[in-house]
Amino acid sequence: MRKKIVALAVVLVMFCLAAGCISQEQKAQQQEKATIKDSLGREIIIPENPTKIVSLSPALTELLFALGLDQQIIGVSEYCDYPEQAKSKEKMGGFENPNIELVASKEPDLVFVSAGVQEDIIQKLGEFGITVVALDADTIEQVITNIRLAGILTGKEKEAEQLTDHMKAKMKEIAEKVQGLAKPKVFFEVWDDPLMSAGTSSFIHNVIEAAGGINIAADSNERYYTFSVERLLEENPDIYIINSHSHTPQDIMRRNGYQALKAVQNNKVYVIDDNLISRPGPRVIEGLEQMAKMLHPEAFND
């Protein structure tokens, strides 16, 4: 009888050990197969410990550096110029035409691209068995989502949480300052010849609204589109904003017919760093604050 009990106990112990092993194997398999969806809805397997990362999007390069991934980033596009460390990384070609063979030769664990503009790159790199993550954002909230996704993919979840918490706190602070104030009509000049502005699907539109303004180009869902001078004069914006890569306020004020604009008459033609509001990265909070101060200087006297 005692032998049977001992034998049964041994069987139970072996069963438990086997069950434990199976459970551990299942957990390991589940961890290996854990996935998240990128901006295109593609299932991306979360790598265990990515040590080689390539970013072909300036906005995503800024995002990845903000998460503390300097050592892991081995290559960027020619247009990735921020932060300063990005300039010393090996260049992988242009934004829309990266050197696919060069990228593949580096055998990166992850390649980050901009959804929409760089979608064709996904297929080309996929032929080499490379994991490509496509992220894009039309709003600040989507930037925050992208930061979290990048944090999960790169093992920087804590850093991502800290960064997004800071961004959300700053957004809340700005929203409280402009709340209840009269919203000025804003025109953002994307291009001058032909005159172009930013529609509702643009990142710029979201920043204008978050800063407490009314985008007079909001009747189109295009990101950027042609905006006639006749309509500009008809809408007569209170504030006229240009990016730092184009003209000066004086150039705008001297344009034929622009003297009729309230923005010109009241000396409210402003310049903003285009990279702060057109690149959907963590620095957009700086752009939002600058925009809010242009629209509502009285709210930021402190």
Protein Blocks (a to p, Z undefined) as FASTA:
>chain_A
ZZmmmmmmmmmmmmmmmmmmmmmmmmmmmmmmpccddfkopacdddfblcbdcdfbfklm
mmmmmnopmmmpnbdcfklcbdfklmmpccebjfklccfklmmmnopabdcddehjlmmm
mmmmmmnopacdddddfbfklmmmmmmmmmmmnopmmmmmmmmmmmmmmmmmmmmmmgoi
acddddddfbfbdcddddfkbmklmmmmmnopacfklmbcbfbdcddfklmmmnopabdc
ddfklccfklmmmpghklmpmklmnopaccddfklmmmccfklmmmmmmmmmmmmmmlmm
ZZ
